[in-house]
Amino acid sequence: MTKGFFITGTDTEIGKTFVTAGLAAVLRNKGYDVGLFKPLMSGERRESKTSDAYLLKWMSQVDDALEEINPFQFDEPLAPALAQERAGTDYRLDDVMDAWDHLSAKHKSMLVEGAGGITVPYGPHFNVVDVAKRIQLPLLIVARPNLGTVNHILLTIHYAKANGLQVAGIIFNGLKKVGLAEQTNPGLLKQMTDVPLLGSIPWTDRKCDRAHVISLFHEHLNIDALIPYL
């Protein structure tokens, strides 16, 4: 059985790809055989050096092709269900699982990145949570650290658990300033959920050096808490 994590977020543009890519870089640098899978991506060609798929491949330094990391890609920056409707395609859950079975067989552990939040529709017949339920990896939730995030995090945790999914941890991403909300949110989360906060990553340009990202993640995340899942 493949080990690893399914990375979801409390919103779009929350930094899931940066966190996924950074975790892959850290874990592969420590010698773990970790693959990357982002099944559906919209808004940019996977071959572009600024695309999510390209960042995942570059940061992880896997040998897998971009088409394996991201098998289904759409040009328009829309939720995948709308993007594939407008593109005239009809990819379904079984199509995603076929791509997953092929790639996951090549690695001992996988990091899977969903699109947007956990309820985002991938197509007319399935959404992110359906893929997570089939893959059955514990979730990591990426969230913004500022005011309002606690509500979004708790809703995501509740929905995930209601669908039978394990939530392994929360990662704050994009910390720009430490105000009162940023200081108190970790304590409030500890009171309201048993899901651990694994750390808070400062805002960083995703174009930054790979070695810098590895150092940043070691400094600001509890990497040791992830190892038992691998």
N, C-alpha and C positions, 0 to 999 in steps of 0.2 A: 504494500500500500504506500502510495506517495505521501511524503510528509511536506510540511511547509505552511504557508499562510495564504489566505485570500484577503487582499487589501481593498477595503472600501472606504468611503468618505461620507461626511455629513453634508456634502454639497459638491458641485462641480468647481473646478479651478481652486481646489483646496490643497493641491500639492501631492496627490496620490502617486503620480508618476515619479516625481522627485524622490519621495520617500521609498517607493518600491525599488527604484534604481539604486539609491544609496544603500539600502539594506542588502541588495544583491552584491554590490561592490564590497561591502564589509564582510559578508559571509563567504563569498568566493575568495576574498583575500585571506580569510582564515582557513581556507582549504575545503570548504563545503561545496559539494556538487549541487549547485542551485541553478535551475532554469527559470525563464521568465515567460509569462503568458498573459497577453492582453487581447482577449478574443475579438472584440469589436471596437473599432476606433473611427471616429468621424472628425472631419475638419481639416485634415492634412494628409498628403500622401506619405505612406510609411517610409519611402525612400528619402524624404527630406531630412536634412541634418537637424532640423528643429522639431521633428515629430517625436511623439511619445515613444513609438516603437524604436526609433533610432537611438534615443536616449537610454532606453532599457538595454539595448544591445551593447552600446558603447560603454556604459558604466559597469555592466556585468562582465563584459568581455567574453560572452559565450560564443560558441561557434555556430549556433543555430541561425538559420536564415531569418530575415525580417518577416518573411511570409509565414514562418512557423511561429514566431513570437506573436505576430498579429495577423491571423489568417483572413479576417474580414475588415475591409477598410472602405470608408466612404468620404467623398471630398467635402460635402457640405457640413458646416459646423452646427449640427443639430443632434438631438437625442438619436441614438442609433436606430430606433424603430422608425422615426420620421425620415432619417437619412436613407435608410435602405428602401423605404416605400417610394421615395422620390427617385431613387436610383433604379427602381424596378427589380429589386432582388427580394428574396423571401427565405433568408437563412433562418434555420430553426435550431432548437436546442440540440437535437441529435447531430447537426452539422458542427456545432461548437464542440460537442463531446468527442466527435471523431478526431477533430484537430487536437483536442486535449489528450486523448489517448495516445496519439502519435508522438507528441512532444514530451509528455510526462514519462513515457517509457524510456527516454534517453537520460533522465536525471533522477537522482535519489530524492531530491527535494525541489519544490516549486514555489515561486511567488506569483500569484495570480492577481492582476489588477482589474477591478471592475470599472464600469463607466459611471461617472457621477456618483450618486448615492445608491443605496441598496435596492431601491424600488424602481430605478430607471428602466424603462422598457427597451429591450434589445430588438424586439420585433412584435408583431401582433399576437404572438403565441407564447412569449416568455420574456422574463426580465432578469435583472442582475441576481436577485435572490434565487431564482430557479437554477441558474448556473452554480451558484455557491452551494446549494443543497445537493446537486449532483456530484460536485467535486469533493465536498465534505472536508474542506480544510478549515481550521480555526480562523476566525476573522481578526484582522487588525483594523481599527478604525482611525482614520486620519481626520483631524479636526483643526479648525482655527482656534487660537488660544484666547480670544478676546470676548467681550461681553456678548451674551446670547448663545454661546457655544454649548453650555450645559444642557439646555433644552434639546438641541439638535443631537447631541451625543446620546442622551437618555432615550430619545425616540428611536434612534438607530439600534441601540442595544436591545430595547424592548422588541422591536420588529424582528431582529435577528434571532433572539431567543424564542420568540413565538413561532418561528419557522424551524426550530430545532437545531439552530447553529450555535456553536461554541464561540465566545468572544474572548480572545486571548489578551487583548490589550488596547490601549488608546495612545495615540501619538499626536501631540500638538505640533503643528508645523506653521512656519511663517511668523514667528515671534519678532515683532519690530520694536515694541516698547513694553516695559513692565509697569503697567498701571495697577490700580486697585483690583480690577476684574482679573487680570492675569495673575496677580498674587494670590487671590482667594479662590479661583476656580478649581485648582487641584484639590484643596481641602474639601470643597463642596462636593466634588465628584466622589471623593473617598467616603463621604457620609451617605451618598445616595446610590452607589453601585459598588459591587465587589470586583468589578473589572479594573485591573491595575492601570495606572497612568505610567507609561514606559519612558516618558521624557518629553522635552519641548525643544524643537529644533529652531534656531534663529532663522529669520528670513535670509535666504541666500539665492543669488543668481544661479539658475539651473545650468548656466554655461560654465560654471566654475570648474576648476581643476579636480580631477577624480581623486587624487590623493588628499586634497583639502576636504572633500566631502566625506571620505572615510574617516579622517581625523575628527571632523565635526560630529559625525554620528557616534563615534566612540566617546566623545566628550559629553554629549547631551542625551544619549539614549542608554537604557539598561539593556545592552546587547546580550548579556549573560542570561537574561530572562527568556530570550528567544531560543537559546540553544537546545533545551529539552524537547522542543517541537520538531527538531531536525534529526 
